[in-house]
Amino acid sequence: MGYISEGFLRAFELLVSLEAETCSAIITTISVSSMSMAASLVIGIPTGFALGYFTFPAKRQVRAVVDTLLALPTVVVGLIVYAFISNRGPYGNLELLYTQPGIAIAQTLLVVPIVISLTATAVEGLDRRLKPTLHALGARGAQIALTSLMEARYAVLIAAITAYGRAISEVGVSMIIGGNIKWHTRTITTAIALETGKGEFGMAIALGIVLLLLAFLVNGSLAVLRKRS
C-alpha cells in the first residue's frame, strides 16, 4: 500500500507546482474537447431540432439510427477516422493525423449523436399546445421554431454538457488519432494510461484527480440544469 500513498503525495506535488507535462495534458484535453463541442453543437442542435420538430417519412428509422450511434465504441470511431485521414486515406493530404484538430474531428463524430438525440427528445417533449398558441398569437415559421427552441433551452444545454462529459473522458479516439504525443496530442486519459503502464502513479493519480474534478463539474452543472428545466 506504500506506493499508493507515495503516488498521492507525488500527485499533490505535481498539482501544486503546476508541473509542465501535467499542465500540457490538461490544456490539450480542454482544447480538443472545446473544439469538438463547438462543432457538435453547430451540427447537432439544428439537426436534433429538425428531427424532433418536423414530421417526415422514415423519421422513426432516422431516430433509431441516431439512438444506436449513442453506443458507438470510441475505438471504432477512431478506426474509421484513421482510415480517412491517414496517409493512404482520401483526406491524408490534409495532414490531420496525430494533430489536435484530427482528434477533435473524431470526438465530434463520437458526441454529435448525443446532442442530436437529446435535443430531439427535448423538442418532442414540449407542450403540444405551444405551437398552436404561438400560431394564434401571429407567430410564423422561423419565429415559432426559435421560440420552441428557447422553451427547450435547458434541456439542450443538458445535451451539450452530457456530450462534453463524454468527450473529456474518452481514450480510444485520442490514442488512435492523436498518437499520445508528448507536448502535442497527449490528453489526460491517454497520459493516465501511459503513466500507469510505466508505473509512474504520481502523475497518473494527479491527472485522475483533475479528470474527476472535471467530471464533478460537469455532473454539478447537469444537476443544476435539470432542476431548472
Secondary structure, 3 states (H helix, E strand, C coil): CHHHHHHHHHHHHHHHHCCHHHHHHHHHHHHHHHHHHHHHHHHHHHHHHHHHHCCCCCHHHHHHHHHHHCCCCHHHHHHHHHHHHCCCCCCHHHCCCCCHHHHHHHHHHHHHHHHHHHHHHHHHCCCCCHHHHHHHCCCCHHHHHHHHHHHCHHHHHHHHHHHHHHHHHCCHHHHHHHCCCCCCCCCHHHHHHHHHHHCCHHHHHHHHHHHHHHHHHHHHHHHHHHHHC
